[in-house]
Amino acid sequence: MRPRAFQRATPPAKLTHHIRPHHQYWPATIANLDAALAPLPPFLESLANAGRTAAATLYGLPPQQCHSPWVAHAYTDASLAAGGTPQGDARWALCPVCGAWAALLLVSRFRYAGRTPTAMETLRAQILPLLGGAVRFFLDGYLFEDGQGKLHGGPSTSPENSYALPHAAGGSSKQSKPYHYATLLPAIDVAVVATVFGAYVEGAAMLADGAGTTDCEIVEVRGLAERAVNALMRMPNAAMPRVGLDGAWLWVVGLVGIGR
C-alpha cells in the first residue's frame, strides 16, 4: 500500500484494506525502517474521517463527540470513498472489519517503539481515537445479541469459505453451482474485533489518571474499554490469535490447509 503512488494512479487505483497493508508494511518495524510507515497514519486518519460518513449513512450511527464511530470496507480509491457503497465484487467488498484491521498496524508500530514520551503521545492523540471509533462501531453497529445472551456480528462475508445452499440447482463445481458468501461473524471478523478490543483496552490502561485522548475524557475512555471487555466475554470463540503479521500468515496457512 503506497498512498502517494496510489493517489497519482490513472485511472484511480483500488486500495485493499484487509491483508494487503500488513503484507506491505510488516517489515518496517522489524527492520527498523520506521520512516517507511510515515504515510500510513495520515492515510488512516483520512480513511476514518470518510468512514464516519459510512457509519452514519450505511449503519445509522451518528457522529459522537467521543470516539465517533467509523467503518471502512474492503476497498477504497484515491477519493477515499468509504462513505459510499462498498466497492468491488460484493463477496469481497462487504468487509466491515477491514479498515480496523489496517489500523492495527499502528498498534504494532507503538509496541516496537516502546513507551517513550513520543510514543505515548501518539497513543493518546492518534492510536486510541482511531481504535476507539472502530470499537464504537463494532459495539453499536456491528455486534448484536441473540436470544441466549451471546453476541454475534454482521452482515459480513466469508469469501474464502463459500457455501452452496442445499436447494441450489446446478452441478458440484463452483462454475456450475451458485455459491454464496454472506454470513454472520466469520472467523476473521472475530479475530479482528477481539484484537481491536484488546488493543484498545490495553492502550486505555496505559493512560495516566486525568490524561484522556484528544477527543475523550479519561472516564469516557475507560467506560468504552469496560464495554469492550464485557462484549469480548460474550463473543463466541473470541480467544483467537492476535491479527497482524502472525494472524495474517496463520490465515494464509489456513487457506492452504483447506485446499485452496
C-alpha positions in Angstrom: 0.0 0.0 0.0 1.7 3.1 -1.2 -0.7 6.0 -0.7 1.3 8.6 -2.8 1.6 6.4 -5.8 -1.9 5.2 -5.2 -3.2 8.8 -5.4 -1.3 9.5 -8.7 -2.7 6.4 -10.4 -4.8 7.0 -13.6 -7.5 5.7 -13.7 -7.9 5.8 -9.8 -6.4 2.7 -8.2 -8.2 0.4 -5.9 -6.8 0.0 -2.4 -7.4 -3.1 -0.4 -7.7 -2.8 3.4 -7.6 -6.3 4.6 -4.4 -8.4 4.4 -2.6 -6.2 1.9 -1.4 -3.4 4.3 0.1 -6.0 6.6 1.9 -7.6 3.7 3.3 -4.2 2.6 4.3 -2.8 6.0 5.2 -5.6 8.3 8.9 -5.4 7.7 9.1 -1.8 8.6 9.1 -2.2 12.3 11.2 -5.4 12.3 13.9 -3.9 10.1 13.9 -0.5 11.9 12.5 1.3 8.8 10.1 3.4 10.7 10.3 6.1 8.1 8.6 3.8 5.6 5.5 3.9 7.8 5.2 7.7 7.6 2.4 7.8 5.0 0.3 5.3 7.0 -1.1 7.4 9.9 -2.4 10.3 7.9 -3.9 7.9 5.4 -5.7 6.0 8.2 -6.9 9.2 9.7 -8.3 10.4 6.4 -9.9 7.0 5.9 -11.5 7.2 9.3 -12.9 10.6 8.6 -14.6 9.3 5.4 -15.6 6.2 7.4 -17.6 8.2 9.8 -19.9 9.1 6.8 -20.2 5.4 6.1 -21.1 4.6 9.7 -23.8 7.2 9.7 -25.3 6.6 6.2 -25.0 2.8 6.0 -25.3 1.7 9.6 -27.3 4.6 11.2 -24.6 5.6 13.7 -24.5 9.3 14.1 -21.2 11.1 14.9 -20.2 11.2 18.6 -18.1 13.8 20.5 -16.1 11.0 22.0 -14.6 8.4 19.5 -17.0 8.9 16.6 -17.8 5.5 15.0 -16.2 4.8 11.6 -16.0 1.9 9.2 -14.1 1.2 6.0 -14.9 -1.9 3.9 -12.6 -4.0 1.8 -11.7 -1.4 -0.8 -11.4 2.4 -1.4 -9.9 4.6 -4.1 -8.0 7.8 -4.3 -11.1 9.8 -3.2 -11.3 7.7 0.0 -14.9 6.9 -1.0 -15.5 4.8 2.2 -18.6 6.9 2.7 -20.5 5.3 -0.2 -21.5 1.9 -1.2 -18.8 -0.7 -0.6 -16.7 -1.0 -3.8 -15.9 -4.0 -5.8 -17.2 -7.6 -6.1 -19.8 -8.0 -3.3 -18.3 -11.2 -2.0 -15.1 -9.3 -1.1 -16.4 -5.7 -0.7 -18.7 -6.2 2.4 -15.9 -6.5 5.0 -16.9 -4.3 7.9 -13.7 -5.1 9.8 -11.2 -4.4 7.1 -10.5 -0.7 7.9 -9.9 -1.6 11.6 -7.7 -4.4 10.6 -5.4 -2.0 8.7 -5.4 0.4 11.7 -3.9 -2.4 13.9 -0.6 -1.6 12.1 -0.3 1.5 14.3 -0.6 -0.8 17.3 2.3 -2.9 16.1 4.4 0.3 15.5 3.6 1.5 19.0 4.7 -1.8 20.6 8.0 -1.7 18.7 8.6 1.9 19.7 8.2 1.2 23.4 6.7 3.6 26.0 8.7 6.6 25.0 7.2 10.0 25.6 6.7 10.4 21.9 5.1 7.0 21.5 2.8 7.6 24.5 1.6 10.9 23.0 1.0 9.1 19.7 -1.1 6.6 21.6 -3.2 9.3 23.3 -3.6 11.6 20.3 -3.8 9.2 17.3 -4.0 5.5 18.0 -6.7 5.4 20.7 -9.0 7.8 18.9 -8.7 5.6 15.7 -9.2 2.4 17.6 -12.0 3.9 19.8 -14.0 4.8 16.7 -13.7 1.3 15.4 -14.6 -0.1 18.9 -17.7 2.1 19.0 -18.7 0.9 15.5 -18.4 -2.7 16.5 -20.3 -2.3 19.7 -23.1 -0.1 18.3 -23.4 -1.0 14.6 -21.9 -4.5 14.1 -22.5 -6.8 17.1 -26.0 -7.9 18.1 -27.3 -10.1 20.9 -29.0 -13.4 20.2 -31.7 -14.8 22.5 -29.2 -16.5 24.7 -27.0 -13.6 25.7 -24.3 -14.2 23.1 -23.0 -11.6 20.8 -22.9 -12.1 17.0 -22.0 -9.7 14.2 -22.8 -8.9 10.7 -23.8 -8.9 8.0 -20.4 -9.8 6.6 -18.8 -12.1 4.1 -16.6 -15.2 4.2 -15.2 -15.3 0.7 -12.6 -17.9 1.4 -15.3 -20.2 2.8 -18.2 -20.1 0.3 -21.1 -22.4 0.5 -23.8 -23.8 -1.6 -27.4 -23.8 -0.4 -28.9 -27.3 -0.3 -31.7 -26.4 -2.7 -29.4 -24.7 -5.2 -29.6 -26.0 -8.7 -26.5 -27.0 -10.8 -23.6 -29.3 -10.6 -21.0 -29.8 -7.9 -18.4 -27.3 -9.1 -18.3 -23.5 -8.4 -18.6 -22.9 -12.1 -22.0 -24.7 -12.2 -23.5 -24.2 -8.8 -24.4 -20.7 -7.3 -22.1 -20.3 -4.3 -22.8 -17.8 -1.5 -20.6 -15.7 0.8 -22.9 -13.7 3.1 -22.6 -14.8 6.7 -22.6 -13.6 10.3 -19.4 -13.2 12.4 -16.9 -15.2 10.3 -13.7 -16.3 12.0 -11.7 -13.4 10.6 -14.2 -10.9 11.9 -14.0 -12.5 15.4 -10.2 -12.2 15.3 -10.2 -8.6 14.2 -12.9 -7.4 16.6 -11.2 -9.3 19.5 -7.8 -7.8 18.6 -9.1 -4.3 18.3 -11.0 -4.6 21.6 -7.9 -6.0 23.3 -5.6 -3.3 21.9 -8.0 -0.5 22.9 -8.3 -1.9 26.5 -4.5 -2.3 26.7 -4.0 1.3 25.5 -6.6 2.8 27.7 -4.9 1.2 30.7 -1.7 3.0 29.9 -3.2 6.5 30.1 -2.4 8.3 33.3 -5.3 9.5 35.5 -6.7 12.7 34.1 -5.0 12.2 30.7 -7.7 11.4 28.2 -7.4 11.3 24.5 -7.7 14.3 22.1 -11.4 13.6 21.8 -12.4 11.9 25.0 -12.1 12.4 28.8 -10.4 9.6 30.6 -13.6 8.5 32.2 -15.2 8.0 28.8 -12.2 6.1 27.5 -12.4 3.7 30.5 -16.1 3.4 30.1 -15.8 2.3 26.5 -12.9 -0.1 27.4 -15.2 -1.7 30.0 -17.9 -2.1 27.4 -15.3 -3.8 25.1 -14.3 -6.2 27.8 -17.9 -7.1 28.5 -18.5 -7.7 24.8 -15.4 -9.9 24.5 -16.7 -12.2 27.2 -20.0 -12.7 25.3 -18.5 -13.3 21.8 -18.1 -16.9 20.7 -14.6 -18.1 20.1 -13.1 -14.7 20.9 -9.9 -16.3 22.4 -8.1 -16.3 19.0 -4.6 -15.4 17.9 -4.0 -11.7 17.5 -4.4 -10.5 14.0 -1.4 -8.8 12.5 1.7 -10.3 11.0 1.2 -13.7 12.8 -2.5 -13.7 12.3 -2.2 -12.8 8.7 0.1 -15.8 8.0 -2.0 -18.1 10.1 -4.9 -17.0 7.8 -2.8 -17.9 4.7 -1.8 -21.2 6.2 -5.4 -21.9 7.0 -6.3 -21.4 3.3 -3.7 -23.8 2.2 -4.9 -26.3 4.8 -8.4 -26.3 3.4 -7.1 -27.0 -0.1 -7.1 -23.5 -1.7 
